């Protein structure tokens, strides 16, 4: 099944230039592609298409009968889709993977790859609101069609909900103090811009400014996009769509994601204890290919500092 032709005819967004390196530099590229043990006639999923770097590398290993189904909810990623009949692009969140694989007659696949990092393009585009390095609107939506944005979260959540968000998703040490400060500030003027949020954090941050802001922005971004909820749904669906012997490769960028992936591979659940059936037997669906996650080399980190926190976990369906 071919992808829709109009997807290949979209012009690149300003400053992108149509090159993957302008949009995003793929992290752990060779390691993740090798981990899939690609068969030329196999069916594979790139759950986070982004700049298309991983997809391009997969296509290079596929033969004429091979297939690749790529997902991305960000409309900017559409501009990176190559004109290749073996590729089906799905403009959707990977939490709906199983449904769209069924729709495109690919219910059983040989490998799935997910790079959970925010793309360089998203971080470096001020109006997307992902980075504290620029001023811009409080947005942070991965999909521009999403209803909830950072402005709504920060202006409408209760102090208790904000505290929970900062504590759980950002591990912000003074989450209660920060939440209270945001509620007090918005009673005078609604928060609209990144500068508004940074002005509040400047008065209450603990420790290094860069690290504190990174924790705060991560927490808001995860909440806006329900990133951990989507990851859990995606991982559970991978069990259903991967063939026996198929590979799952997931690149994470912070401990919250990595813990979910590690527990799921090891225990078949998101908890620290393995899933058991009614007779007390373990119900494991995967076996880990690498006991410890693969990390970027010093050379890659030097070329791309965002690779520093990347961890690649690989599992095989049993």
Helices and strands as residue ranges (DSSP letters): G 5-9, H 20-23, H 29-35, E 43-46, H 53-61, E 67-71, G 75-80, E 87-90, G 94-96, H 97-103, E 109-115, H 120-124, G 126-128, H 150-156, H 159-170, H 175-188, H 194-204, H 209-225, H 227-241, E 242-252, H 255-267, E 286-288, E 294-295, H 298-303, G 305-307, E 311-317
